[in-house]
Amino acid sequence: MDTFSLTDIKKKNLSDVYHYIYKNPGCSKQAIANALAISLPTVSQHLTTLMNENLIEKSGQLSSSVGRRAMAYQIIPTARIAVGIEILAKNVYITALNLYGKKEAKEKFRLNFQPNRIYFEELQKTVKGFLQKYSYKEEQILGIGLGMQGLASPDGSQITYGKILDCTGLSIQMFADYFSVPCKFIHDAECASTSELWENPEINDAIYLSLGQHLGGAIIINGEFQNGLTGKSGTFEHMTLIPNGLECYCGKKGCAECYCSGHFLMESDMELDEFFAKKEQGDPSCQKKWDDYLQNLSILINNLHMVIENIVILGGNITPYFTEQDITVIKQNVLKRSTFQDDVSYIIQGRCRSDAVSIGAALPFIKEFLKDFALRS
């Protein structure tokens, strides 16, 4: 039988009060007491503690037709900040999120990636300059997540497979040594799907496809990522789509990466917006590429749905370019290939359309803060 000390009960009550205000901004002391079934003096004590720690603030008075108007309370969203970084070959994107997971600041920096100390010295200077620009103190930062084009160890301390950036074996200490806050690597596809789950909290089971310059994915069951025995689950990019087809960066031929990523669409040194601008101008080669891309993607979606019959979420940097007609074409192509003539409404577009990787690299620190609030009290 579990036993709880008076200190444990106080911590739980403090955590409950904070979470109630978090979910019900502008609430009154009486509303908190009623909802949590604790006394008004206890609520007052916890409100004072939270205000002294600059975690909540008064937000005016509630309207009332009789008597004294009650004071309203809300959390201070910027009391803590989480930082996410998307690391690409030539650029980094840094995003700061408040406790509601909303963007407070975002910057793009030109920085050519190298898996060495020189690069990470430059990156830490860039991050510290970013924090200084927006007046964030290091003690305010919950953590810094680095979204990488590569698989990371479960604790985020090392890149276990990083062919794209040639960084297999890279240690987070190369960056973390410059900071006193937690830092970790996170696979970019997991970052993107984390962002999507934050925007779509009602989704419990899904297959997430990250459609961008590279292809990525994730399997989500009961709201949790299924990483597999060694963290390789969800690497749909290396499923064979066309036997003996185009050569993938992994060294094999015919991977889905070769046919369902932005690299399939773009010529060397071309950006996505350039490709879609040419397509919109009626360039026949771009239109042919796009038609083939939609067909290839339809095959991949159908194959995945045959393995796991869940929602398939289309996310990533390419999805904002999808028109309603494109989604219709994908669904029609999937339906043609489906053995069971399924209802293809399970194919949906993601809600997080921009900065999904940098946002998703920061969100785990916010989730951890909220989950473990009682332990931090």
N, C-alpha and C positions, 0 to 999 in steps of 0.2 A: 504494500500500500504506500502510495506516494505521500510524503509529508512536506508541508510548506512552512517556512519560517515567516515571521512578521516582515522581514526584509524582502523576502520573495514576493509576498503579497503586495507590498508597497511598490516594488518594481513593476509587477504586472499591472497594477492600477494606473501607474504613471504611463506605462506603455499604452494601455487601453485608452486613456484620456487623449494622448497624442494622436493615436490612430483615428479616434472618433473625430477629432478636429480636422485631421488630414482629409478624411472622407466627407466631412460636413462643414466646410468653411463658412464662417459667419454664424456659428452656433452659440447658444447661450450656456451659462453655467448650469442652469436648471435642466436644459435639454441633455447635457452630458450626464448629469446625475441620474436622470430618468432612464436614459438609454443603457447606462452601465450598472444601474442599481447600486450605486454607492452614494454616501452622504454628501451633502453640500460642503461641509467643512473639509472633507477629504478631497473633493474636487478643487476647492479653493487652494488647498495646500499644493496640489500638483500643478495647478495653473501658475502659481507663483514660482515654483521650481522651473517650469518650462520657460517662463518669461525671463527669469534670471539667467538662464542659459541661452537666451536669444533664439529660441526655437519656435516660439509663437509670439503673437502680438495682438493687441486689441484692434478691432476693425470697425469701430463705431458702436452705435446703440441700435437695438431692434425697435421697430415701431410698436407702440402700444397705445390703446385708447384709454387705459386706466392705469393709475399708479406710476411707479418709477420704471423707466425704460431699462431693459436688461442690456448689459454689455455683451457684445459679440466678440468671438475670438477666431483667429485663423492662424495657420502655421506660416512661418516665414520661408517661402520657397527657396530662397537663396542662402538659407542658413548653412546649407551644405551644397557643394557642387561636385559633380562627377565629370571627368574629362575623358573623351573618346578620341582616338586618332586613327584615321584610315591611312595606311601606308601603301603607297603605290610606287612604281619604278621611278617616276619623275616628280611626283607631288605628294604632299601630305595634307590632309584635311583635319583640322582640329575643331572639336565641338564641345562646348560646355553646357551641361544640363542642370536644371534645378531639380528639386526633390519631387516634382511632378513629372519629370522626364521631358520637360519642355526646353527648347533651345534658348539659352541666354546669350550665347555668342558663338560665332563660327568664322573661321579664317582658312584660306587656302595658301599654301606656301610651296614654292618651287624648291625641291630638294631631291637630288638624285640618290637613290638608295644604294648603299653598300653595306654588306654584313660585317662592319668593323667598328672599332672604337671611334674613329674620326667622324663617321656618319652620326653615331648616337650622341657624341658630344655636340654636334651641330643641332641635332633634334632636340636635345634637352635645353639648349639655349633658346631655340625657337619656342618651345613650350613655356619656358619661364618668361620669355618676352610676352607671350600671349596672356599668361596669368597676370603679369604686371599691367599690361594694357587695360585689362578689364577689372583691375583692383581686386583680384582674388588672392587671398592669403593661403599659404600652403596648409595651415591648420584647418582651413575651410574645405579643403579637397578631400573627398572620400577615397578617391583612387584614380588611377590613369590606366585605361585599357587601350591596347594597341591592336587594331584590326589588321590582320596579316593575310596575305595570299599564300596560305600554307596551313597545315595541320599543327595544332599546339598540344602539348602535354595536358593532362586533365587539370593540373594546378596552374597552367599558364606560364610555367617557368622556362619552357623551351619549345622551339619549333622542331617538330619531329619529322616533318616532310615539307620542304620548301623549294620545290623545283623552279617555280616561276621566278622567284627572286634569288634563287641559288643561296638559300640561307638555312638549309637543314642543319640542325644542331645549335642554332643561335640561342644564347641564353638571355633571359630578360634582365639579368644583372648588368648587361652592357648599357642598359638604359636606367634601371632602377637604382643603381648606385648613386645617381645624382639627386634622388628624391627621398623624402622621409615618409611618403605615403605608399600604400600598396600599388604595385604595377603588375600587369600581366598581359601575355599574348592571348589573343582570341582569334580563331579562324574567321575570316571575313564573312563566310556564308552563315556561320552561327550568329555573328553580329547582326546581319541583315534580318535573319529570322527572329532574333530577340526583339528587334524593333517592331517587327510585324505583330508578334504576340502582345507587345505592350499596347499597340493600337487596336488589336483584336482580342481582348482578354476573354471573350466568350468562346474562342476556339481552343479545344483541348487536343484534338487529334488532327494532324495534317502532314502533308508533304510540302515542303517549301522549296521552290526553285528560284535561285538567284541568277537572273539573266542580265549579264553585264559584259564587260570586256572579256571576262572569263566566266565560265559556268560554275555554279556551286549549288549546294542544297543541304537540306536537313530533314530528318524524320522527327516528328513531334508526337509523343504519346502522353496523354494525361497532362498536357502542358509542359512536359519535360523533354529535353533533347535526348535522343537515343544515340549515344556515341559509339556503342559497340565495345568489343573486348579491348581494342587498342586505339579507339577514337576515329576509326575510318568509316563508320556508318554515315550514310548521306552523301558520300562522294560520288554522286550520280555522274559527274563529269567524266569519270573513267569507266563507265559502262560502255561496252562495245555497241555502237549503233550501226555502223557500216563495216562489216568484216573486211580486213585488208584495205581500209580506206585511207583517208588523210592521216599524216603522222602527227601525233599529239606531242606536247612538250614533255610528257612523261616517258616518251620513247616508244610507246605502243602505237598501233594504227587503228583508226576507225572509232576512237573514243567520242562520246557525245560532246565533249569539249570542242572538238573540231567542227561540229555542225550546229551547235546550239548556243555558241558564245558570240560576242561581238566580233571576235577575230574572223569568224566565218564571213561576216558582212563587209568588213573594212579592208581596204588596201593598206599597205604599210604606211605608218605615220598619219593615218586618217582618224579623225575623231567621230564619235557617234553622231553628233549634230551635223557634221559635214555629210555623212552618208545619208541621213534622213532628209537633209535639205536637197541633195541631188535626186533622191527618190521622189520627193514632192514636186520637183521640177520636171519629172517625167523621164528621167534617165532610165533607158530600158535595161541596162545591165544591173542597176541597183534594184529595179523592180523584180527582175528574175532572181536575184540573190535573196530578196525578201520573201518571195513566194516559196523558194526552196527552204529558207529558214523556218517559215511557219509549218511547212510539211515535216521537216526534221523534228521540230519541237513537238508536234502532234504525236509522232511515233514515240518519242521519249515519254510524254505524259501518259499515253495509253499503256506503255510497258510498266511504268511505275504504279499506275492504278491497278494493274493486274496483280501486282505483288502485295500492295497495301491499299485496301479500298477505303481511302479517306479523301478529304478535301485536298485539292492541289492548288496551292497559292503561287501565283506568278508575281515575283518581285524583282527588284534590281533596277539598274539604270536604263535598261531597254524598255521596260514596261510602260513608262510614261509616253512612249512613242506609239503604243498600240492604239488603233482606232477601234470603234465598235465593230466595224467590218472585219478587222483583223481577228478579234476575239471570236466572232462568228465563224470565220474560216477555220480557226484552230479547233473549235468545238465540232464543226462539221467533219473535219479530217479525223478527229479522234473517234467520232461516232462511226465513220466508215470502217475503221480498223477494229472497233470493239466487237468482241465475240458475242457479248450479251446485249448489244443494242441499248446500252445504259443511258440514263438521263445524265447529260454532261453538264448539268448545273453545278457539279462539284468543282469545276474549274473556275476559280475566281482570281481577280486582280488584287494585289496587295494594296493596303492603305498607305503604307510608309513609302512615299515616292522619291524622296531625296534625302541624302545624307544618312541612309539606313545603316551603313557600316560604322561610321563614327558615332552615331547615336547608340547603336547596339553594343559598341565597345565600352560605352560609359554606363549603360543601364544596369549591368550586374552589380555595380557598387551601390546604386540607389536601392535596388531590390534587397541587397544584403543589409543595408542600413535600416530599412523599414522592417525587415523580418527580425533582425536581432536588436531592435530598439530597447527591449526590456533588459537585455544583457549589457547594453551600453550605459544604461541609466545609473 
